[in-house]
Amino acid sequence: MELVCEVPAYITSRRALERALEHAFAESDELHGTPFKLLKSRNAKWATITVPNEKAGVFLVSAGKWGRIVVGMTELLPRRSKNRPDANTVKSLLNPQPAFAQQTRPAKLDGTRDINTLLGEQLDLAWDDDDDDLSSLTSSNWTTNMPDVADADALLDIETAIPAREIWFGVWVDNEARIPQSGPRVQRHATLLPTAQETGFHTFDLLPPAERGRPTFSPEWKASQIVGMNSYDHPFLEVEGYIFKLKLSADKQIQFFEYNIKSVVLHHNPDESNVYITLVHPPVIADTSEATSLKYADMNKAKLTRLFQVNSKHAYFAFHCLVCRISFSPTRTDAVANIFARVSPSAQSPVIHSKSSVYARKYQDALRNLCTNLPIRIAYQLTVLLTWNIMFPTEIIEFIKTRLMPLVTTKSELEIAQLLNILARSTKWEPFRGEPRPNFPLLFDTIVKRFEYVPEDYDPQKYCTIFRLYVTPTGQYLDGPYLDKSNRVVRHFQSYAAHFLHVSFVEEDGEQISHNDFGDIPHDIIYEDRYCTLLKEGIRVAGRLFKFLAFSNSSLREGRVLFFHEPADGSVTVEKIRAWMGDFSLIKSPARYAARMGQAFTSTASTVDVLPSEVEMHHPDVERNGFNFSDGIGTVSPEIAAEIWEIMKKLDKRLARSLEVGDVICNEVPSAFQIRFGGAKGMVSVDPSLKGRKLIIRKSMIKFDSPNCHTIEIADCSIICRDAYFNRQIILVLEDLGVSKQIFLDIQRDCVRELGTMWNSPEKLLELAGRDGAFGNCVRLWNNLGVVGWMENEFIRSSFEHIRAYLLRQIKYRARMKIPGAWTLFGVLDETGTLKEGQVFVQLSKPTETQVLTGPLIIYRTPVIHPGDVQPCVAVDVPALCHMKNVIVFSQHGKRDLPSKLAGGDLDGDMFTVIQNRKLFPLPSAFRAAAEYPLIKPLEMDHKITMNDITEFVVYFMTNNKLGIIARRHLALADQRVGGSLHPDCLQLAELHSQAVDFPKTGHPADIKAAVSLKNRPDFMSTPDFKFKDGFYKSPRAMGVMYRDTELNSLIEQTYNAGLARKGEKLSETDCMWKFMRAKCEAWEAFVEPAMKFQYTFECELDHIASYCRPKLSEVEFWTGYINQNGRKTRRELFNLEDWARDQFGTLLRKAEKLMTEGRPQKDIIGLAVANYYVSNVVKPNEKCGSVFGFLLFHYLSDS
């Protein structure tokens, strides 16, 4: 009997071979489902399999390191002797013969001992990596019954090691370009896998050899030259599944994932074989010293430690040098080619070696000194060029001398900074595109000629511009400036606005640290020796020292803090800023101290100044049974509320436009405001009984004393009636409480059907376009003007298709869809005392109607983790509360306040969701009691808090913040346990989640070691950009059924297959927009040239703000306001990217309009509007950018 199993040559690990055998057994009628055990001698080229099957004896595996693997079954039986099977018998069995089963029957072995024990005696089960006989083995064009290489299970099992001669890290510095010729786009090594089996990670279009040129590699740091007691004679390249490991010594190694590889170039010659690996991000550096003290069999148990540098010299190159050159013996050529076969793409190419060192320490130090003497905004932009690896230090130094210095006398600091920003955004060079490295001075000269300065156009009372520094384990990169919402501190020190710097501590790829694929490696050294040191001693950026100042409450969860550069005259220091913020001396807890400081950095708009006589501080709270019914809520008189509202309308242009339209927001004073007032924070509701100018601040609102502030700052208000949306947590809990999964599926299908028929309903299109964005405004304008066929415009259709694709994605991967008969509103207190326990007052106010809810409701606050986070209540109509609109008014009576029952909520700005739709009501008996967790006392110090205590807490928080991990684990566990969220394991996680939420205030982290961990997750937790596709199962719960619903998935497939409409090369004469616009002005051609110049400026500015995310935001995302956040890194979790994008894009549109219209007569503006549309569609057609520019001045045509 013979069983043949052929597997890919590079698969030599135990797990991989076992998986190959499983597939082979599955094809055998006799051995299907049979368990087996695999044993292999450390130095042998064969392995033994024991099979507990009466029809099988022992399997022997002929396993050449890179050759064909054949499994043959023999009748070799156990014997009494403790010796292994006869070596000669084994060798005879392994001779390559066509029919393995026809070999001579070996001698029988005596004995009755268990064959597993017999063959396991004196055997080292570790796999041997020594392959000295590799040159005698060949790789054939084999077939396989294993999964394709793209299959995640197969890739995870790949493991091999090859000795290397040298390992260098450097950069591509140039390319000797050749004349382009026709030919295949990718040249592959002869032994590489076919293109059909590519993994698809970071696809990179390589030119054929005739076009690729000869890239020049500059070696900067020799990684293989590690000296020490544990140094190897030569380094090793080891591959284990997705992970590539460069073993430099016994205690140092460099690791990177396959998807971090941008391209691979193979360069062979008779004396040496080289592979050049270009990485997307710097690799991970690990300390493996613990492993050196363990036995070989225990090596896998050793824990690695994350490092930020191999040695002090490496620190200068770790972040910038992303090209790894590994040289091998020429006998290893085929082995290396097989390893990189699955990496897309790989190619052969001649490479030139440069002897220059563009990142030498002397050049970096010289550049730092030059930046110190330049204006700060110019120095910022030069640092952007350096840290994003756009220009080398040697190039920047020469650039400063020859280009910047002459400009200093003719242009302002802001103009030069804007020029450098355009240079950074417009430079894209790939070493394998067949083009030489850009000539940056000449490119800059071209930019200067076309440049037209665009001044900032924003209200400093609401917005500010600020740079962001991202600090990674190995380096840092600067970006900006970006428009952001201002805060009290930045407004007060406005003249030093450029000295503030947002600093985020992130992983190399922009993810939050330790929330990535290397999250199981301890990061203690990264946190303590790098991050903590930078927080205590400061960070050098743009030739200047920035010191840690503070952070906002939300930014701490994102690992984002604020630094400040103290001016040389000492007029403003970080100590003086903190002293101005308030008195924190009475606070003994570092966590609470940091949280209180963070109040001053909440994004707010400055509104009304009030006198001390107009403010009543320390107003008593409503407390009972140890519960505070008025926690975080005060009151304000109608007079002050009206003043605040008038200022808000002036500051917020989006709000003003929405009021003009009048179909969403009523132009009336909001009933409640979320405020910051010195050291106080929370909500204030309008109280008609207060006369004149009066502000009531309750005791629970005051967090610290701040005598320098007398201005009411607004974070939000209750002006709008917000629709409520499902999420995965609330669906899970409602299902656990008895709501049928069919109800959720029906709601989802209704949403999908509406999207599927959107082209049949202009009203639906207007709703999808939105009411306060640029696209929504234009759609309503086109509809009101009666532009015939506006829905047939290609760009407009593609915009709607983008919206539909976005909403379908939200439904599938987040279960986000509107809840029928539900609203999300701010919570306030019934100051009249009319409402009874369990009653609420809810009045919904819209421009078209006002509705008072009555009857039973269910209410919750996001996130819903505990089943008791959903509670019933009764809505009643109370005339005394008729002035309260778009808020939920809670009773001040009862044993316990209702907000605290809802995931520990209060009234300091929390939003609550009420559902009136009775289909979503659980049975009355299904509701569970609200969670009651023991109060955790904040960790306090026995001395006055210092900034060292604060910085250590920041690092401690980043190290131990497990909130996201707990939430995801709870979601998966509730799907698997009987009873879901009601199961004790899930209730334990719910308590840990509560502790993790309070961690920033208490200083006590949630300990998840005792909590249940899971290996498998439900399928609805998978996303298209998830790196690994294994470990998921089909969930039978509501979310699993919704995730796999054929109606949803068929529309998704239909939408994506259609794709976004592409513009043609010419502007069609039948285009409805072109017909409409051309009829407004016959002399439009005279404005084509200025339109082209304005378009260039607009595109540069748009590209700048689009670069905030990786990958960049697209024009259609800005245009529609629907931002696809999956797979996109913003380095900020608690951040509304859509609101940010609308603010950024709205500001850009106003700047562009002002630039084009200021000083021009109406007739010329109309001509320019027509020319803009022509230019964006004909002169410079661009699939990614340009179409929106054609509509910027369209509203002037309506005026005509």
Rosetta blueprint (number, residue, H / E / L):
1 M L
2 E E
3 L L
4 V L
5 C L
6 E L
7 V L
8 P L
9 A L
10 Y L
11 I L
12 T L
13 S L
14 R H
15 R H
16 A H
17 L H
18 E H
19 R H
20 A H
21 L H
22 E H
23 H H
24 A H
25 F H
26 A H
27 E L
28 S L
29 D L
30 E L
31 L L
32 H L
33 G L
34 T L
35 P L
36 F L
37 K E
38 L E
39 L E
40 K E
41 S L
42 R L
43 N L
44 A L
45 K L
46 W E
47 A E
48 T E
49 I E
50 T E
51 V L
52 P L
53 N L
54 E L
55 K L
56 A L
57 G L
58 V E
59 F E
60 L E
61 V E
62 S E
63 A E
64 G L
65 K L
66 W L
67 G L
68 R L
69 I E
70 V E
71 V E
72 G E
73 M E
74 T E
75 E L
76 L L
77 L L
78 P L
79 R L
80 R L
81 S L
82 K L
83 N L
84 R L
85 P L
86 D L
87 A H
88 N H
89 T H
90 V H
91 K H
92 S H
93 L H
94 L H
95 N L
96 P L
97 Q L
98 P L
99 A L
100 F H
101 A H
102 Q H
103 Q L
104 T L
105 R L
106 P L
107 A L
108 K L
109 L L
110 D L
111 G L
112 T L
113 R L
114 D L
115 I H
116 N H
117 T H
118 L H
119 L H
120 G H
121 E L
122 Q L
123 L L
124 D L
125 L L
126 A L
127 W L
128 D L
129 D L
130 D L
131 D L
132 D H
133 D H
134 L H
135 S H
136 S H
137 L L
138 T L
139 S L
140 S L
141 N L
142 W L
143 T L
144 T L
145 N L
146 M L
147 P L
148 D L
149 V L
150 A L
151 D L
152 A H
153 D H
154 A H
155 L H
156 L H
157 D L
158 I L
159 E E
160 T E
161 A E
162 I E
163 P E
164 A L
165 R L
166 E E
167 I E
168 W E
169 F E
170 G E
171 V E
172 W E
173 V E
174 D E
175 N E
176 E E
177 A L
178 R L
179 I L
180 P L
181 Q L
182 S L
183 G L
184 P L
185 R L
186 V L
187 Q L
188 R L
189 H L
190 A L
191 T L
192 L L
193 L L
194 P L
195 T H
196 A H
197 Q H
198 E L
199 T L
200 G L
201 F L
202 H L
203 T L
204 F L
205 D L
206 L L
207 L L
208 P L
209 P H
210 A H
211 E H
212 R H
213 G L
214 R E
215 P E
216 T E
217 F E
218 S E
219 P E
220 E E
221 W E
222 K E
223 A L
224 S L
225 Q L
226 I L
227 V L
228 G L
229 M L
230 N L
231 S E
232 Y E
233 D E
234 H E
235 P E
236 F E
237 L E
238 E E
239 V E
240 E E
241 G L
242 Y L
243 I E
244 F E
245 K E
246 L E
247 K E
248 L E
249 S E
250 A L
251 D L
252 K E
253 Q E
254 I E
255 Q E
256 F E
257 F E
258 E H
259 Y H
260 N H
261 I E
262 K E
263 S E
264 V E
265 V E
266 L E
267 H E
268 H E
269 N L
270 P L
271 D L
272 E L
273 S E
274 N E
275 V E
276 Y E
277 I E
278 T E
279 L E
280 V L
281 H L
282 P L
283 P L
284 V E
285 I E
286 A E
287 D E
288 T L
289 S H
290 E H
291 A H
292 T H
293 S H
294 L L
295 K L
296 Y H
297 A H
298 D H
299 M H
300 N H
301 K H
302 A L
303 K L
304 L L
305 T E
306 R E
307 L E
308 F L
309 Q L
310 V L
311 N L
312 S L
313 K L
314 H H
315 A H
316 Y H
317 F L
318 A L
319 F L
320 H L
321 C L
322 L L
323 V E
324 C E
325 R E
326 I E
327 S E
328 F E
329 S L
330 P H
331 T H
332 R H
333 T H
334 D H
335 A H
336 V H
337 A H
338 N H
339 I H
340 F H
341 A H
342 R H
343 V L
344 S L
345 P L
346 S E
347 A E
348 Q E
349 S L
350 P L
351 V L
352 I E
353 H E
354 S L
355 K L
356 S L
357 S L
358 V L
359 Y L
360 A L
361 R H
362 K H
363 Y H
364 Q H
365 D H
366 A H
367 L H
368 R H
369 N H
370 L H
371 C H
372 T H
373 N L
374 L L
375 P L
376 I H
377 R H
378 I H
379 A H
380 Y H
381 Q H
382 L H
383 T H
384 V H
385 L H
386 L H
387 T H
388 W L
389 N L
390 I L
391 M L
392 F L
393 P H
394 T H
395 E H
396 I H
397 I H
398 E H
399 F H
400 I H
401 K H
402 T H
403 R H
404 L H
405 M H
406 P H
407 L H
408 V H
409 T L
410 T L
411 K L
412 S L
413 E H
414 L H
415 E H
416 I H
417 A H
418 Q H
419 L H
420 L H
421 N H
422 I H
423 L H
424 A H
425 R H
426 S H
427 T L
428 K L
429 W L
430 E L
431 P L
432 F L
433 R L
434 G L
435 E L
436 P L
437 R L
438 P L
439 N L
440 F H
441 P H
442 L H
443 L H
444 F H
445 D H
446 T H
447 I H
448 V H
449 K H
450 R H
451 F L
452 E L
453 Y L
454 V L
455 P L
456 E L
457 D L
458 Y L
459 D L
460 P L
461 Q L
462 K L
463 Y E
464 C E
465 T E
466 I E
467 F E
468 R E
469 L E
470 Y E
471 V E
472 T L
473 P L
474 T L
475 G L
476 Q E
477 Y E
478 L E
479 D E
480 G E
481 P E
482 Y E
483 L E
484 D E
485 K E
486 S L
487 N L
488 R H
489 V H
490 V H
491 R H
492 H H
493 F L
494 Q H
495 S H
496 Y H
497 A H
498 A H
499 H H
500 F E
501 L E
502 H E
503 V E
504 S E
505 F E
506 V E
507 E L
508 E L
509 D L
510 G L
511 E L
512 Q E
513 I L
514 S L
515 H L
516 N L
517 D L
518 F L
519 G L
520 D L
521 I L
522 P L
523 H L
524 D H
525 I H
526 I H
527 Y H
528 E H
529 D H
530 R H
531 Y H
532 C H
533 T H
534 L H
535 L H
536 K H
537 E H
538 G L
539 I E
540 R E
541 V E
542 A L
543 G L
544 R E
545 L E
546 F E
547 K E
548 F E
549 L E
550 A E
551 F L
552 S L
553 N L
554 S L
555 S H
556 L H
557 R H
558 E H
559 G L
560 R E
561 V E
562 L E
563 F E
564 F E
565 H L
566 E L
567 P L
568 A L
569 D L
570 G L
571 S L
572 V L
573 T L
574 V H
575 E H
576 K H
577 I H
578 R H
579 A H
580 W H
581 M H
582 G L
583 D E
584 F L
585 S L
586 L L
587 I L
588 K L
589 S L
590 P H
591 A H
592 R H
593 Y H
594 A H
595 A H
596 R H
597 M H
598 G H
599 Q H
600 A H
601 F H
602 T L
603 S L
604 T L
605 A E
606 S E
607 T E
608 V E
609 D E
610 V L
611 L L
612 P H
613 S H
614 E H
615 V E
616 E E
617 M E
618 H E
619 H E
620 P L
621 D L
622 V L
623 E E
624 R E
625 N L
626 G L
627 F E
628 N E
629 F L
630 S L
631 D L
632 G L
633 I E
634 G E
635 T E
636 V E
637 S L
638 P H
639 E H
640 I H
641 A H
642 A H
643 E H
644 I H
645 W H
646 E H
647 I H
648 M H
649 K H
650 K H
651 L H
652 D L
653 K H
654 R H
655 L H
656 A H
657 R H
658 S H
659 L H
660 E H
661 V H
662 G L
663 D L
664 V L
665 I L
666 C L
667 N L
668 E L
669 V L
670 P L
671 S L
672 A E
673 F E
674 Q E
675 I E
676 R E
677 F E
678 G L
679 G L
680 A E
681 K E
682 G E
683 M E
684 V E
685 S E
686 V E
687 D L
688 P L
689 S L
690 L L
691 K L
692 G L
693 R L
694 K L
695 L E
696 I E
697 I E
698 R E
699 K H
700 S H
701 M H
702 I E
703 K L
704 F L
705 D E
706 S L
707 P L
708 N L
709 C L
710 H L
711 T E
712 I E
713 E E
714 I E
715 A E
716 D E
717 C E
718 S L
719 I L
720 I L
721 C L
722 R E
723 D E
724 A E
725 Y E
726 F L
727 N L
728 R H
729 Q H
730 I H
731 I H
732 L H
733 V H
734 L H
735 E H
736 D H
737 L L
738 G L
739 V L
740 S L
741 K H
742 Q H
743 I H
744 F H
745 L H
746 D H
747 I H
748 Q H
749 R H
750 D H
751 C H
752 V H
753 R H
754 E H
755 L H
756 G H
757 T L
758 M H
759 W H
760 N H
761 S L
762 P H
763 E H
764 K H
765 L H
766 L H
767 E H
768 L H
769 A H
770 G L
771 R L
772 D L
773 G L
774 A H
775 F H
776 G H
777 N H
778 C H
779 V H
780 R H
781 L H
782 W H
783 N H
784 N H
785 L H
786 G L
787 V L
788 V L
789 G L
790 W H
791 M H
792 E H
793 N L
794 E H
795 F H
796 I H
797 R H
798 S H
799 S H
800 F H
801 E H
802 H H
803 I H
804 R H
805 A H
806 Y H
807 L H
808 L H
809 R H
810 Q H
811 I H
812 K H
813 Y H
814 R H
815 A L
816 R L
817 M L
818 K E
819 I E
820 P E
821 G E
822 A E
823 W E
824 T E
825 L E
826 F E
827 G E
828 V E
829 L E
830 D L
831 E L
832 T L
833 G L
834 T L
835 L L
836 K L
837 E L
838 G L
839 Q E
840 V E
841 F E
842 V E
843 Q E
844 L E
845 S E
846 K L
847 P L
848 T L
849 E L
850 T E
851 Q E
852 V E
853 L L
854 T L
855 G E
856 P E
857 L E
858 I E
859 I E
860 Y E
861 R L
862 T L
863 P L
864 V L
865 I L
866 H L
867 P H
868 G H
869 D H
870 V E
871 Q E
872 P E
873 C E
874 V E
875 A E
876 V L
877 D L
878 V L
879 P H
880 A H
881 L H
882 C L
883 H L
884 M L
885 K L
886 N L
887 V E
888 I E
889 V E
890 F E
891 S L
892 Q L
893 H L
894 G L
895 K L
896 R L
897 D L
898 L H
899 P H
900 S H
901 K H
902 L L
903 A L
904 G L
905 G L
906 D L
907 L L
908 D L
909 G L
910 D L
911 M E
912 F E
913 T E
914 V E
915 I E
916 Q L
917 N L
918 R H
919 K H
920 L H
921 F L
922 P L
923 L L
924 P H
925 S H
926 A H
927 F L
928 R L
929 A L
930 A L
931 A L
932 E L
933 Y L
934 P L
935 L L
936 I L
937 K L
938 P L
939 L L
940 E L
941 M L
942 D L
943 H L
944 K L
945 I L
946 T L
947 M H
948 N H
949 D H
950 I H
951 T H
952 E H
953 F H
954 V H
955 V H
956 Y H
957 F H
958 M H
959 T H
960 N H
961 N L
962 K L
963 L H
964 G H
965 I H
966 I H
967 A H
968 R H
969 R H
970 H H
971 L H
972 A H
973 L H
974 A H
975 D H
976 Q H
977 R L
978 V L
979 G L
980 G H
981 S H
982 L H
983 H L
984 P H
985 D H
986 C H
987 L H
988 Q H
989 L H
990 A H
991 E H
992 L H
993 H H
994 S H
995 Q H
996 A H
997 V H
998 D H
999 F H
1000 P H
1001 K H
1002 T H
1003 G L
1004 H L
1005 P L
1006 A L
1007 D L
1008 I L
1009 K L
1010 A L
1011 A L
1012 V L
1013 S L
1014 L L
1015 K L
1016 N L
1017 R E
1018 P E
1019 D H
1020 F H
1021 M H
1022 S L
1023 T L
1024 P L
1025 D L
1026 F L
1027 K L
1028 F L
1029 K L
1030 D L
1031 G L
1032 F E
1033 Y E
1034 K L
1035 S L
1036 P L
1037 R L
1038 A H
1039 M H
1040 G H
1041 V H
1042 M H
1043 Y H
1044 R L
1045 D L
1046 T H
1047 E H
1048 L H
1049 N H
1050 S H
1051 L H
1052 I H
1053 E H
1054 Q H
1055 T H
1056 Y H
1057 N H
1058 A H
1059 G L
1060 L L
1061 A L
1062 R L
1063 K L
1064 G L
1065 E L
1066 K L
1067 L L
1068 S L
1069 E L
1070 T L
1071 D L
1072 C H
1073 M H
1074 W H
1075 K H
1076 F H
1077 M H
1078 R H
1079 A L
1080 K L
1081 C L
1082 E L
1083 A L
1084 W H
1085 E H
1086 A H
1087 F H
1088 V H
1089 E H
1090 P H
1091 A H
1092 M H
1093 K H
1094 F H
1095 Q H
1096 Y H
1097 T H
1098 F H
1099 E H
1100 C H
1101 E H
1102 L H
1103 D H
1104 H H
1105 I H
1106 A H
1107 S L
1108 Y L
1109 C L
1110 R E
1111 P L
1112 K L
1113 L L
1114 S L
1115 E H
1116 V H
1117 E H
1118 F H
1119 W H
1120 T H
1121 G L
1122 Y L
1123 I L
1124 N L
1125 Q L
1126 N L
1127 G L
1128 R L
1129 K E
1130 T L
1131 R L
1132 R L
1133 E L
1134 L L
1135 F L
1136 N L
1137 L H
1138 E H
1139 D H
1140 W H
1141 A H
1142 R H
1143 D H
1144 Q H
1145 F H
1146 G H
1147 T H
1148 L H
1149 L H
1150 R H
1151 K H
1152 A H
1153 E H
1154 K H
1155 L H
1156 M H
1157 T H
1158 E L
1159 G L
1160 R L
1161 P L
1162 Q H
1163 K H
1164 D H
1165 I H
1166 I H
1167 G H
1168 L H
1169 A H
1170 V H
1171 A H
1172 N H
1173 Y H
1174 Y H
1175 V H
1176 S H
1177 N H
1178 V H
1179 V H
1180 K L
1181 P L
1182 N L
1183 E L
1184 K L
1185 C L
1186 G L
1187 S L
1188 V H
1189 F H
1190 G H
1191 F H
1192 L L
1193 L L
1194 F H
1195 H H
1196 Y H
1197 L H
1198 S H
1199 D H
1200 S L
